[in-house]
Amino acid sequence: MTANAFHNIAQIETSLWEAADQLRANSNLTATEYSMPVLGVIFLRHATNRYQTALQAIESAQAAGTSPKRPLVEGDFIKRRALMLPEVGLRLGF
């Protein structure tokens, strides 16, 4: 991922957390009504952390020569219990 992509992710994350705070503090919704969107934000953060950890492990293994240097595939991430989403075609409406 490029530095610009990480910047965009940080902006999206900030926006999602602000929205979650608004739901919690400034709405008449009960906890059960806003829990699903908030849990979704938490899941996305967890998935991002898992992806980053797996990517670092893959890159370290490639640099050490214990893993072949080739384009990454979904199986590389599944092996490390992480999700891989293709960069092409992924569009978020933020």
C-alpha positions as CSV (number, residue, x, y, z in Angstrom):
1,M,0.0,0.0,0.0
2,T,1.1,3.5,-0.7
3,A,1.5,6.3,1.9
4,N,-1.5,8.0,0.3
5,A,-3.6,4.8,0.9
6,F,-2.6,4.7,4.5
7,H,-3.6,8.4,4.8
8,N,-7.0,7.7,3.3
9,I,-7.4,4.8,5.7
10,A,-6.6,7.0,8.6
11,Q,-9.2,9.6,7.4
12,I,-11.8,6.9,7.1
13,E,-11.0,5.5,10.5
14,T,-11.3,8.9,12.1
15,S,-14.6,9.5,10.3
16,L,-16.0,6.2,11.4
17,W,-14.9,6.7,15.1
18,E,-16.5,10.2,15.1
19,A,-19.7,8.8,13.7
20,A,-19.7,6.0,16.4
21,D,-19.2,8.6,19.1
22,Q,-22.1,10.7,17.7
23,L,-24.3,7.6,17.8
24,R,-23.4,6.8,21.3
25,A,-23.5,10.3,22.8
26,N,-25.8,12.4,20.7
27,S,-28.6,10.2,19.6
28,N,-31.7,8.8,21.2
29,L,-30.6,5.3,20.2
30,T,-30.2,2.6,22.7
31,A,-27.0,0.6,23.0
32,T,-28.6,-2.3,21.1
33,E,-29.6,0.0,18.3
34,Y,-26.1,1.4,17.7
35,S,-24.1,-1.6,18.7
36,M,-23.9,-3.2,15.2
37,P,-22.4,-0.2,13.4
38,V,-19.9,0.3,16.3
39,L,-19.0,-3.4,16.3
40,G,-18.5,-3.1,12.6
41,V,-15.9,-0.3,13.1
42,I,-14.2,-2.4,15.7
43,F,-14.0,-5.4,13.4
44,L,-12.6,-3.2,10.6
45,R,-9.9,-2.0,12.9
46,H,-9.1,-5.5,14.0
47,A,-8.9,-6.7,10.4
48,T,-6.6,-3.9,9.4
49,N,-4.3,-4.7,12.3
50,R,-4.2,-8.4,11.3
51,Y,-3.5,-7.5,7.7
52,Q,-0.6,-5.2,8.7
53,T,0.9,-7.8,11.0
54,A,0.6,-10.5,8.3
55,L,2.1,-8.2,5.6
56,Q,5.1,-7.4,7.8
57,A,5.6,-11.1,8.5
58,I,5.4,-12.0,4.7
59,E,7.8,-9.2,3.8
60,S,10.2,-10.2,6.5
61,A,10.2,-13.8,5.3
62,Q,10.7,-12.7,1.7
63,A,13.6,-10.5,2.8
64,A,15.2,-13.3,4.8
65,G,14.9,-15.7,1.9
66,T,12.6,-18.1,3.7
67,S,9.7,-17.3,1.4
68,P,9.9,-16.8,-2.4
69,K,9.7,-13.2,-3.7
70,R,6.5,-13.1,-5.7
71,P,3.3,-11.2,-5.8
72,L,1.2,-11.9,-2.7
73,V,-1.9,-14.0,-3.0
74,E,-4.9,-14.5,-0.7
75,G,-3.4,-17.8,0.6
76,D,-0.4,-15.9,2.1
77,F,-2.7,-14.0,4.3
78,I,-5.1,-16.9,5.1
79,K,-2.0,-18.8,6.3
80,R,-1.4,-16.0,8.8
81,R,-5.1,-15.8,9.8
82,A,-5.7,-12.4,8.1
83,L,-8.0,-11.1,5.4
84,M,-6.7,-9.9,2.0
85,L,-8.9,-7.6,0.0
86,P,-7.8,-6.7,-3.6
87,E,-6.9,-3.1,-4.0
88,V,-8.5,-2.9,-7.4
89,G,-12.3,-2.7,-7.3
90,L,-12.5,-1.8,-3.6
91,R,-14.5,1.3,-3.2
92,L,-15.7,2.9,0.0
93,G,-18.4,5.5,-0.1
94,F,-16.7,8.0,2.2
